[in-house]
Amino acid sequence: MTSSRSAWIFAWALLAPAILYVLAIVAWPLVETFRLSFTDASLRRTYDYVGITNYAKIFNETFAGVIWRTFTWTFFSVSMKMIIGTFGAVLLNSAVPG
């Protein structure tokens, strides 16, 4: 076996656990959530496919208000955390007398 082929196999051996981790922890739940979004699934075991009905319910008039409040809350919440965090970082970075 050549040195480059050995290095290639070694690299894939190191990457394989990370790839499996991403597939198991990120990709599978993402795909499953997308699939379930087309059903009327709840905590019961049986469910029926309802197509895009769930998405049609999301984009009604009352949902727009909920989205606006969520974005507003998120903006102000993150802004305050950034301001407080920056203030704390400046305090910690300043010279302490003594």
Biopython code that builds the backbone (N, CA, C, O; Angstrom):
import numpy as np
from Bio.PDB.StructureBuilder import StructureBuilder

atoms = [
    (1, "MET", "N", (0.845, -1.167, 0.000)),
    (1, "MET", "CA", (0.000, 0.000, 0.000)),
    (1, "MET", "C", (0.900, 1.242, 0.000)),
    (1, "MET", "O", (1.893, 1.299, 0.725)),
    (2, "THR", "N", (0.548, 2.208, -0.802)),
    (2, "THR", "CA", (1.372, 3.414, -0.886)),
    (2, "THR", "C", (1.111, 4.322, 0.302)),
    (2, "THR", "O", (0.127, 4.170, 1.025)),
    (3, "SER", "N", (2.010, 5.259, 0.480)),
    (3, "SER", "CA", (1.909, 6.182, 1.611)),
    (3, "SER", "C", (0.682, 7.079, 1.495)),
    (3, "SER", "O", (0.018, 7.359, 2.494)),
    (4, "SER", "N", (0.376, 7.531, 0.272)),
    (4, "SER", "CA", (-0.785, 8.416, 0.101)),
    (4, "SER", "C", (-2.091, 7.661, 0.341)),
    (4, "SER", "O", (-3.038, 8.211, 0.904)),
    (5, "ARG", "N", (-2.137, 6.411, -0.085)),
    (5, "ARG", "CA", (-3.345, 5.611, 0.149)),
    (5, "ARG", "C", (-3.508, 5.345, 1.642)),
    (5, "ARG", "O", (-4.622, 5.394, 2.163)),
    (6, "SER", "N", (-2.424, 5.067, 2.319)),
    (6, "SER", "CA", (-2.466, 4.840, 3.760)),
    (6, "SER", "C", (-2.931, 6.094, 4.497)),
    (6, "SER", "O", (-3.709, 6.010, 5.447)),
    (7, "ALA", "N", (-2.456, 7.245, 4.058)),
    (7, "ALA", "CA", (-2.881, 8.510, 4.667)),
    (7, "ALA", "C", (-4.363, 8.757, 4.410)),
    (7, "ALA", "O", (-5.074, 9.250, 5.285)),
    (8, "TRP", "N", (-4.831, 8.414, 3.206)),
    (8, "TRP", "CA", (-6.242, 8.593, 2.861)),
    (8, "TRP", "C", (-7.124, 7.719, 3.751)),
    (8, "TRP", "O", (-8.147, 8.182, 4.256)),
    (9, "ILE", "N", (-6.737, 6.475, 3.942)),
    (9, "ILE", "CA", (-7.499, 5.561, 4.799)),
    (9, "ILE", "C", (-7.484, 6.048, 6.241)),
    (9, "ILE", "O", (-8.506, 5.997, 6.926)),
    (10, "PHE", "N", (-6.349, 6.510, 6.695)),
    (10, "PHE", "CA", (-6.236, 7.032, 8.058)),
    (10, "PHE", "C", (-7.134, 8.258, 8.243)),
    (10, "PHE", "O", (-7.803, 8.394, 9.267)),
    (11, "ALA", "N", (-7.143, 9.142, 7.253)),
    (11, "ALA", "CA", (-7.987, 10.340, 7.333)),
    (11, "ALA", "C", (-9.462, 9.964, 7.408)),
    (11, "ALA", "O", (-10.201, 10.527, 8.214)),
    (12, "TRP", "N", (-9.894, 9.028, 6.585)),
    (12, "TRP", "CA", (-11.293, 8.603, 6.618)),
    (12, "TRP", "C", (-11.629, 7.874, 7.916)),
    (12, "TRP", "O", (-12.751, 7.974, 8.414)),
    (13, "ALA", "N", (-10.674, 7.155, 8.455)),
    (13, "ALA", "CA", (-10.902, 6.482, 9.741)),
    (13, "ALA", "C", (-11.114, 7.502, 10.850)),
    (13, "ALA", "O", (-11.902, 7.272, 11.767)),
    (14, "LEU", "N", (-10.418, 8.619, 10.768)),
    (14, "LEU", "CA", (-10.620, 9.674, 11.759)),
    (14, "LEU", "C", (-11.913, 10.446, 11.521)),
    (14, "LEU", "O", (-12.553, 10.892, 12.473)),
    (15, "LEU", "N", (-12.298, 10.607, 10.262)),
    (15, "LEU", "CA", (-13.507, 11.360, 9.934)),
    (15, "LEU", "C", (-14.791, 10.561, 10.140)),
    (15, "LEU", "O", (-15.844, 11.145, 10.395)),
    (16, "ALA", "N", (-14.721, 9.256, 10.033)),
    (16, "ALA", "CA", (-15.920, 8.419, 10.094)),
    (16, "ALA", "C", (-16.740, 8.631, 11.360)),
    (16, "ALA", "O", (-17.956, 8.785, 11.250)),
    (17, "PRO", "N", (-16.155, 8.649, 12.557)),
    (17, "PRO", "CA", (-16.982, 8.884, 13.747)),
    (17, "PRO", "C", (-17.667, 10.247, 13.735)),
    (17, "PRO", "O", (-18.815, 10.367, 14.163)),
    (18, "ALA", "N", (-16.978, 11.268, 13.251)),
    (18, "ALA", "CA", (-17.581, 12.596, 13.192)),
    (18, "ALA", "C", (-18.734, 12.629, 12.200)),
    (18, "ALA", "O", (-19.769, 13.240, 12.466)),
    (19, "ILE", "N", (-18.559, 11.986, 11.078)),
    (19, "ILE", "CA", (-19.624, 11.937, 10.076)),
    (19, "ILE", "C", (-20.823, 11.171, 10.614)),
    (19, "ILE", "O", (-21.962, 11.604, 10.441)),
    (20, "LEU", "N", (-20.581, 10.043, 11.261)),
    (20, "LEU", "CA", (-21.678, 9.276, 11.857)),
    (20, "LEU", "C", (-22.384, 10.080, 12.942)),
    (20, "LEU", "O", (-23.608, 10.024, 13.060)),
    (21, "TYR", "N", (-21.628, 10.818, 13.726)),
    (21, "TYR", "CA", (-22.208, 11.662, 14.773)),
    (21, "TYR", "C", (-23.119, 12.719, 14.165)),
    (21, "TYR", "O", (-24.239, 12.917, 14.636)),
    (22, "VAL", "N", (-22.656, 13.388, 13.140)),
    (22, "VAL", "CA", (-23.470, 14.424, 12.496)),
    (22, "VAL", "C", (-24.729, 13.811, 11.901)),
    (22, "VAL", "O", (-25.812, 14.384, 12.019)),
    (23, "LEU", "N", (-24.601, 12.671, 11.274)),
    (23, "LEU", "CA", (-25.774, 12.020, 10.691)),
    (23, "LEU", "C", (-26.765, 11.599, 11.767)),
    (23, "LEU", "O", (-27.973, 11.751, 11.587)),
    (24, "ALA", "N", (-26.271, 11.076, 12.875)),
    (24, "ALA", "CA", (-27.158, 10.573, 13.926)),
    (24, "ALA", "C", (-27.763, 11.694, 14.761)),
    (24, "ALA", "O", (-28.934, 11.616, 15.134)),
    (25, "ILE", "N", (-27.003, 12.717, 15.057)),
    (25, "ILE", "CA", (-27.450, 13.748, 15.983)),
    (25, "ILE", "C", (-28.088, 14.936, 15.272)),
    (25, "ILE", "O", (-28.964, 15.587, 15.841)),
    (26, "VAL", "N", (-27.675, 15.231, 14.056)),
    (26, "VAL", "CA", (-28.181, 16.414, 13.365)),
    (26, "VAL", "C", (-29.081, 16.040, 12.190)),
    (26, "VAL", "O", (-30.238, 16.457, 12.138)),
    (27, "ALA", "N", (-28.569, 15.274, 11.270)),
    (27, "ALA", "CA", (-29.286, 15.020, 10.024)),
    (27, "ALA", "C", (-30.558, 14.202, 10.235)),
    (27, "ALA", "O", (-31.606, 14.552, 9.693)),
    (28, "TRP", "N", (-30.488, 13.131, 11.003)),
    (28, "TRP", "CA", (-31.664, 12.279, 11.183)),
    (28, "TRP", "C", (-32.817, 13.029, 11.852)),
    (28, "TRP", "O", (-33.930, 12.975, 11.329)),
    (29, "PRO", "N", (-32.621, 13.721, 12.971)),
    (29, "PRO", "CA", (-33.742, 14.471, 13.544)),
    (29, "PRO", "C", (-34.275, 15.558, 12.613)),
    (29, "PRO", "O", (-35.476, 15.829, 12.606)),
    (30, "LEU", "N", (-33.407, 16.176, 11.836)),
    (30, "LEU", "CA", (-33.852, 17.201, 10.898)),
    (30, "LEU", "C", (-34.767, 16.608, 9.835)),
    (30, "LEU", "O", (-35.822, 17.166, 9.535)),
    (31, "VAL", "N", (-34.367, 15.496, 9.275)),
    (31, "VAL", "CA", (-35.184, 14.827, 8.255)),
    (31, "VAL", "C", (-36.486, 14.319, 8.868)),
    (31, "VAL", "O", (-37.549, 14.453, 8.263)),
    (32, "GLU", "N", (-36.410, 13.743, 10.052)),
    (32, "GLU", "CA", (-37.609, 13.209, 10.707)),
    (32, "GLU", "C", (-38.588, 14.330, 11.061)),
    (32, "GLU", "O", (-39.798, 14.160, 10.913)),
    (33, "THR", "N", (-38.087, 15.453, 11.520)),
    (33, "THR", "CA", (-38.951, 16.589, 11.830)),
    (33, "THR", "C", (-39.632, 17.104, 10.574)),
    (33, "THR", "O", (-40.825, 17.409, 10.592)),
    (34, "PHE", "N", (-38.885, 17.202, 9.487)),
    (34, "PHE", "CA", (-39.479, 17.647, 8.226)),
    (34, "PHE", "C", (-40.564, 16.673, 7.775)),
    (34, "PHE", "O", (-41.626, 17.098, 7.319)),
    (35, "ARG", "N", (-40.309, 15.385, 7.897)),
    (35, "ARG", "CA", (-41.304, 14.377, 7.502)),
    (35, "ARG", "C", (-42.555, 14.480, 8.369)),
    (35, "ARG", "O", (-43.675, 14.420, 7.863)),
    (36, "LEU", "N", (-42.356, 14.635, 9.690)),
    (36, "LEU", "CA", (-43.501, 14.721, 10.595)),
    (36, "LEU", "C", (-44.284, 16.018, 10.433)),
    (36, "LEU", "O", (-45.444, 16.090, 10.841)),
    (37, "SER", "N", (-43.677, 17.036, 9.850)),
    (37, "SER", "CA", (-44.399, 18.294, 9.666)),
    (37, "SER", "C", (-45.535, 18.155, 8.664)),
    (37, "SER", "O", (-46.405, 19.024, 8.598)),
    (38, "PHE", "N", (-45.546, 17.100, 7.897)),
    (38, "PHE", "CA", (-46.623, 16.853, 6.946)),
    (38, "PHE", "C", (-47.678, 15.901, 7.500)),
    (38, "PHE", "O", (-48.499, 15.382, 6.745)),
    (39, "THR", "N", (-47.664, 15.666, 8.819)),
    (39, "THR", "CA", (-48.630, 14.772, 9.446)),
    (39, "THR", "C", (-49.381, 15.505, 10.543)),
    (39, "THR", "O", (-49.059, 16.644, 10.881)),
    (40, "ASP", "N", (-50.391, 14.834, 11.097)),
    (40, "ASP", "CA", (-51.104, 15.371, 12.258)),
    (40, "ASP", "C", (-50.611, 14.675, 13.530)),
    (40, "ASP", "O", (-51.394, 14.424, 14.447)),
    (41, "ALA", "N", (-49.336, 14.371, 13.582)),
    (41, "ALA", "CA", (-48.745, 13.622, 14.691)),
    (41, "ALA", "C", (-48.890, 14.370, 16.008)),
    (41, "ALA", "O", (-48.777, 15.594, 16.070)),
    (42, "SER", "N", (-49.140, 13.602, 17.047)),
    (42, "SER", "CA", (-49.162, 14.127, 18.409)),
    (42, "SER", "C", (-48.508, 13.056, 19.281)),
    (42, "SER", "O", (-47.688, 12.283, 18.788)),
    (43, "LEU", "N", (-48.850, 13.000, 20.542)),
    (43, "LEU", "CA", (-48.238, 12.002, 21.417)),
    (43, "LEU", "C", (-48.785, 10.597, 21.199)),
    (43, "LEU", "O", (-48.233, 9.629, 21.724)),
    (44, "ARG", "N", (-49.839, 10.479, 20.449)),
    (44, "ARG", "CA", (-50.357, 9.139, 20.156)),
    (44, "ARG", "C", (-49.505, 8.488, 19.072)),
    (44, "ARG", "O", (-48.798, 9.174, 18.333)),
    (45, "ARG", "N", (-49.573, 7.193, 18.984)),
    (45, "ARG", "CA", (-48.694, 6.467, 18.063)),
    (45, "ARG", "C", (-49.127, 6.567, 16.607)),
    (45, "ARG", "O", (-48.281, 6.492, 15.717)),
    (46, "THR", "N", (-50.387, 6.731, 16.343)),
    (46, "THR", "CA", (-50.846, 6.771, 14.959)),
    (46, "THR", "C", (-50.967, 8.214, 14.490)),
    (46, "THR", "O", (-51.258, 9.121, 15.270)),
    (47, "TYR", "N", (-50.743, 8.397, 13.231)),
    (47, "TYR", "CA", (-50.893, 9.715, 12.638)),
    (47, "TYR", "C", (-51.214, 9.546, 11.166)),
    (47, "TYR", "O", (-50.952, 8.501, 10.571)),
    (48, "ASP", "N", (-51.782, 10.586, 10.595)),
    (48, "ASP", "CA", (-52.144, 10.586, 9.184)),
    (48, "ASP", "C", (-51.395, 11.707, 8.480)),
    (48, "ASP", "O", (-51.116, 12.750, 9.070)),
    (49, "TYR", "N", (-51.076, 11.481, 7.224)),
    (49, "TYR", "CA", (-50.451, 12.531, 6.435)),
    (49, "TYR", "C", (-51.522, 13.537, 6.031)),
    (49, "TYR", "O", (-52.582, 13.159, 5.531)),
    (50, "VAL", "N", (-51.244, 14.812, 6.249)),
    (50, "VAL", "CA", (-52.212, 15.866, 5.946)),
    (50, "VAL", "C", (-51.690, 16.822, 4.882)),
    (50, "VAL", "O", (-52.337, 17.826, 4.584)),
    (51, "GLY", "N", (-50.553, 16.532, 4.317)),
    (51, "GLY", "CA", (-50.004, 17.384, 3.266)),
    (51, "GLY", "C", (-49.520, 18.716, 3.821)),
    (51, "GLY", "O", (-48.868, 18.763, 4.864)),
    (52, "ILE", "N", (-49.843, 19.796, 3.119)),
    (52, "ILE", "CA", (-49.363, 21.116, 3.531)),
    (52, "ILE", "C", (-50.360, 21.853, 4.416)),
    (52, "ILE", "O", (-50.251, 23.067, 4.586)),
    (53, "THR", "N", (-51.320, 21.146, 4.975)),
    (53, "THR", "CA", (-52.312, 21.776, 5.848)),
    (53, "THR", "C", (-51.659, 22.458, 7.041)),
    (53, "THR", "O", (-52.058, 23.560, 7.416)),
    (54, "ASN", "N", (-50.669, 21.825, 7.637)),
    (54, "ASN", "CA", (-49.981, 22.441, 8.779)),
    (54, "ASN", "C", (-49.318, 23.749, 8.382)),
    (54, "ASN", "O", (-49.346, 24.715, 9.145)),
    (55, "TYR", "N", (-48.727, 23.791, 7.206)),
    (55, "TYR", "CA", (-48.076, 25.015, 6.750)),
    (55, "TYR", "C", (-49.106, 26.088, 6.407)),
    (55, "TYR", "O", (-48.842, 27.276, 6.594)),
    (56, "ALA", "N", (-50.260, 25.693, 5.914)),
    (56, "ALA", "CA", (-51.318, 26.670, 5.634)),
    (56, "ALA", "C", (-51.817, 27.301, 6.928)),
    (56, "ALA", "O", (-52.123, 28.493, 6.950)),
    (57, "LYS", "N", (-51.907, 26.521, 8.013)),
    (57, "LYS", "CA", (-52.331, 27.058, 9.311)),
    (57, "LYS", "C", (-51.319, 28.052, 9.862)),
    (57, "LYS", "O", (-51.695, 29.024, 10.517)),
    (58, "ILE", "N", (-50.045, 27.815, 9.603)),
    (58, "ILE", "CA", (-49.003, 28.689, 10.139)),
    (58, "ILE", "C", (-49.125, 30.099, 9.581)),
    (58, "ILE", "O", (-48.940, 31.071, 10.313)),
    (59, "PHE", "N", (-49.430, 30.220, 8.314)),
    (59, "PHE", "CA", (-49.394, 31.523, 7.662)),
    (59, "PHE", "C", (-50.747, 32.215, 7.635)),
    (59, "PHE", "O", (-51.086, 32.877, 6.655)),
    (60, "ASN", "N", (-51.519, 32.067, 8.698)),
    (60, "ASN", "CA", (-52.760, 32.823, 8.780)),
    (60, "ASN", "C", (-52.503, 34.142, 9.496)),
    (60, "ASN", "O", (-51.371, 34.411, 9.898)),
    (61, "GLU", "N", (-53.517, 34.957, 9.659)),
    (61, "GLU", "CA", (-53.355, 36.315, 10.192)),
    (61, "GLU", "C", (-52.857, 36.330, 11.627)),
    (61, "GLU", "O", (-51.998, 37.146, 11.959)),
    (62, "THR", "N", (-53.364, 35.457, 12.488)),
    (62, "THR", "CA", (-52.956, 35.497, 13.890)),
    (62, "THR", "C", (-51.516, 35.034, 14.067)),
    (62, "THR", "O", (-50.833, 35.480, 14.989)),
    (63, "PHE", "N", (-51.058, 34.168, 13.216)),
    (63, "PHE", "CA", (-49.689, 33.682, 13.332)),
    (63, "PHE", "C", (-48.681, 34.789, 13.032)),
    (63, "PHE", "O", (-47.591, 34.807, 13.603)),
    (64, "ALA", "N", (-49.040, 35.706, 12.144)),
    (64, "ALA", "CA", (-48.138, 36.813, 11.824)),
    (64, "ALA", "C", (-47.847, 37.645, 13.066)),
    (64, "ALA", "O", (-46.717, 38.094, 13.256)),
    (65, "GLY", "N", (-48.846, 37.857, 13.912)),
    (65, "GLY", "CA", (-48.631, 38.586, 15.160)),
    (65, "GLY", "C", (-47.704, 37.845, 16.102)),
    (65, "GLY", "O", (-46.866, 38.453, 16.769)),
    (66, "VAL", "N", (-47.853, 36.549, 16.156)),
    (66, "VAL", "CA", (-46.985, 35.734, 17.011)),
    (66, "VAL", "C", (-45.540, 35.820, 16.524)),
    (66, "VAL", "O", (-44.621, 35.968, 17.329)),
    (67, "ILE", "N", (-45.341, 35.730, 15.240)),
    (67, "ILE", "CA", (-43.994, 35.818, 14.677)),
    (67, "ILE", "C", (-43.391, 37.193, 14.963)),
    (67, "ILE", "O", (-42.220, 37.290, 15.327)),
    (68, "TRP", "N", (-44.186, 38.260, 14.800)),
    (68, "TRP", "CA", (-43.678, 39.610, 15.060)),
    (68, "TRP", "C", (-43.253, 39.761, 16.520)),
    (68, "TRP", "O", (-42.196, 40.324, 16.800)),
    (69, "ARG", "N", (-44.068, 39.261, 17.453)),
    (69, "ARG", "CA", (-43.701, 39.333, 18.870)),
    (69, "ARG", "C", (-42.447, 38.514, 19.155)),
    (69, "ARG", "O", (-41.605, 38.929, 19.951)),
    (70, "THR", "N", (-42.316, 37.368, 18.518)),
    (70, "THR", "CA", (-41.134, 36.534, 18.719)),
    (70, "THR", "C", (-39.878, 37.246, 18.233)),
    (70, "THR", "O", (-38.865, 37.259, 18.932)),
    (71, "PHE", "N", (-39.933, 37.833, 17.051)),
    (71, "PHE", "CA", (-38.776, 38.563, 16.534)),
    (71, "PHE", "C", (-38.446, 39.768, 17.403)),
    (71, "PHE", "O", (-37.273, 40.046, 17.650)),
    (72, "THR", "N", (-39.467, 40.490, 17.870)),
    (72, "THR", "CA", (-39.236, 41.649, 18.735)),
    (72, "THR", "C", (-38.576, 41.215, 20.034)),
    (72, "THR", "O", (-37.581, 41.803, 20.455)),
    (73, "TRP", "N", (-39.126, 40.192, 20.666)),
    (73, "TRP", "CA", (-38.564, 39.688, 21.920)),
    (73, "TRP", "C", (-37.127, 39.219, 21.715)),
    (73, "TRP", "O", (-36.255, 39.519, 22.530)),
    (74, "THR", "N", (-36.879, 38.495, 20.645)),
    (74, "THR", "CA", (-35.539, 37.996, 20.367)),
    (74, "THR", "C", (-34.560, 39.144, 20.153)),
    (74, "THR", "O", (-33.446, 39.115, 20.675)),
    (75, "PHE", "N", (-34.965, 40.148, 19.395)),
    (75, "PHE", "CA", (-34.089, 41.292, 19.133)),
    (75, "PHE", "C", (-33.697, 41.995, 20.426)),
    (75, "PHE", "O", (-32.515, 42.240, 20.668)),
    (76, "PHE", "N", (-34.690, 42.320, 21.263)),
    (76, "PHE", "CA", (-34.378, 43.039, 22.492)),
    (76, "PHE", "C", (-33.630, 42.160, 23.499)),
    (76, "PHE", "O", (-32.752, 42.642, 24.215)),
    (77, "SER", "N", (-33.969, 40.899, 23.551)),
    (77, "SER", "CA", (-33.286, 39.990, 24.464)),
    (77, "SER", "C", (-31.812, 39.848, 24.095)),
    (77, "SER", "O", (-30.941, 39.958, 24.958)),
    (78, "VAL", "N", (-31.536, 39.606, 22.830)),
    (78, "VAL", "CA", (-30.149, 39.460, 22.388)),
    (78, "VAL", "C", (-29.402, 40.779, 22.532)),
    (78, "VAL", "O", (-28.233, 40.788, 22.917)),
    (79, "SER", "N", (-30.060, 41.887, 22.230)),
    (79, "SER", "CA", (-29.409, 43.197, 22.373)),
    (79, "SER", "C", (-28.995, 43.445, 23.812)),
    (79, "SER", "O", (-27.871, 43.881, 24.063)),
    (80, "MET", "N", (-29.876, 43.175, 24.754)),
    (80, "MET", "CA", (-29.543, 43.393, 26.165)),
    (80, "MET", "C", (-28.410, 42.470, 26.611)),
    (80, "MET", "O", (-27.529, 42.892, 27.360)),
    (81, "LYS", "N", (-28.424, 41.242, 26.168)),
    (81, "LYS", "CA", (-27.343, 40.315, 26.522)),
    (81, "LYS", "C", (-26.012, 40.785, 25.952)),
    (81, "LYS", "O", (-24.979, 40.661, 26.609)),
    (82, "MET", "N", (-26.026, 41.316, 24.751)),
    (82, "MET", "CA", (-24.795, 41.830, 24.149)),
    (82, "MET", "C", (-24.282, 43.050, 24.912)),
    (82, "MET", "O", (-23.081, 43.170, 25.154)),
    (83, "ILE", "N", (-25.182, 43.950, 25.290)),
    (83, "ILE", "CA", (-24.779, 45.150, 26.025)),
    (83, "ILE", "C", (-24.207, 44.770, 27.385)),
    (83, "ILE", "O", (-23.137, 45.247, 27.765)),
    (84, "ILE", "N", (-24.908, 43.923, 28.112)),
    (84, "ILE", "CA", (-24.441, 43.507, 29.441)),
    (84, "ILE", "C", (-23.132, 42.730, 29.328)),
    (84, "ILE", "O", (-22.223, 42.933, 30.134)),
    (85, "GLY", "N", (-23.027, 41.851, 28.346)),
    (85, "GLY", "CA", (-21.797, 41.088, 28.155)),
    (85, "GLY", "C", (-20.616, 41.970, 27.793)),
    (85, "GLY", "O", (-19.509, 41.764, 28.292)),
    (86, "THR", "N", (-20.844, 42.949, 26.929)),
    (86, "THR", "CA", (-19.766, 43.873, 26.564)),
    (86, "THR", "C", (-19.338, 44.705, 27.763)),
    (86, "THR", "O", (-18.145, 44.907, 27.987)),
    (87, "PHE", "N", (-20.299, 45.184, 28.527)),
    (87, "PHE", "CA", (-19.992, 45.958, 29.733)),
    (87, "PHE", "C", (-19.168, 45.115, 30.711)),
    (87, "PHE", "O", (-18.189, 45.601, 31.276)),
    (88, "GLY", "N", (-19.557, 43.871, 30.908)),
    (88, "GLY", "CA", (-18.805, 42.980, 31.791)),
    (88, "GLY", "C", (-17.403, 42.712, 31.274)),
    (88, "GLY", "O", (-16.453, 42.658, 32.054)),
    (89, "ALA", "N", (-17.264, 42.542, 29.954)),
    (89, "ALA", "CA", (-15.940, 42.301, 29.378)),
    (89, "ALA", "C", (-15.034, 43.514, 29.550)),
    (89, "ALA", "O", (-13.843, 43.370, 29.825)),
    (90, "VAL", "N", (-15.601, 44.716, 29.387)),
    (90, "VAL", "CA", (-14.807, 45.935, 29.578)),
    (90, "VAL", "C", (-14.362, 46.042, 31.027)),
    (90, "VAL", "O", (-13.218, 46.402, 31.301)),
    (91, "LEU", "N", (-15.261, 45.732, 31.956)),
    (91, "LEU", "CA", (-14.892, 45.778, 33.371)),
    (91, "LEU", "C", (-13.796, 44.768, 33.699)),
    (91, "LEU", "O", (-12.853, 45.089, 34.424)),
    (92, "LEU", "N", (-13.912, 43.571, 33.178)),
    (92, "LEU", "CA", (-12.909, 42.543, 33.455)),
    (92, "LEU", "C", (-11.571, 42.845, 32.789)),
    (92, "LEU", "O", (-10.524, 42.416, 33.274)),
    (93, "ASN", "N", (-11.599, 43.574, 31.693)),
    (93, "ASN", "CA", (-10.376, 43.877, 30.959)),
    (93, "ASN", "C", (-9.669, 45.128, 31.486)),
    (93, "ASN", "O", (-8.513, 45.379, 31.143)),
    (94, "SER", "N", (-10.350, 45.899, 32.304)),
    (94, "SER", "CA", (-9.739, 47.134, 32.802)),
    (94, "SER", "C", (-8.701, 46.815, 33.876)),
    (94, "SER", "O", (-8.739, 45.771, 34.527)),
    (95, "ALA", "N", (-7.787, 47.744, 34.032)),
    (95, "ALA", "CA", (-6.721, 47.570, 35.023)),
    (95, "ALA", "C", (-7.287, 47.722, 36.426)),
    (95, "ALA", "O", (-8.107, 48.602, 36.689)),
    (96, "VAL", "N", (-6.843, 46.860, 37.313)),
    (96, "VAL", "CA", (-7.293, 46.897, 38.703)),
    (96, "VAL", "C", (-6.205, 47.582, 39.526)),
    (96, "VAL", "O", (-5.052, 47.153, 39.497)),
    (97, "PRO", "N", (-6.553, 48.639, 40.256)),
    (97, "PRO", "CA", (-5.521, 49.312, 41.047)),
    (97, "PRO", "C", (-5.006, 48.406, 42.170)),
    (97, "PRO", "O", (-5.767, 47.660, 42.786)),
    (98, "GLY", "N", (-3.723, 48.488, 42.412)),
    (98, "GLY", "CA", (-3.138, 47.761, 43.533)),
    (98, "GLY", "C", (-2.281, 46.698, 43.146)),
    (98, "GLY", "O", (-1.727, 46.009, 44.002)),
]
sb = StructureBuilder()
sb.init_structure("model")
sb.init_model(0)
sb.init_chain("A")
sb.init_seg("    ")
for serial, (resi, resn, name, xyz) in enumerate(atoms, 1):
    if name == "N":
        sb.init_residue(resn, " ", resi, " ")
    sb.init_atom(name, np.array(xyz, "f"), 0.0, 1.0, " ", f" {name:<3s}", serial, name[0])
structure = sb.get_structure()
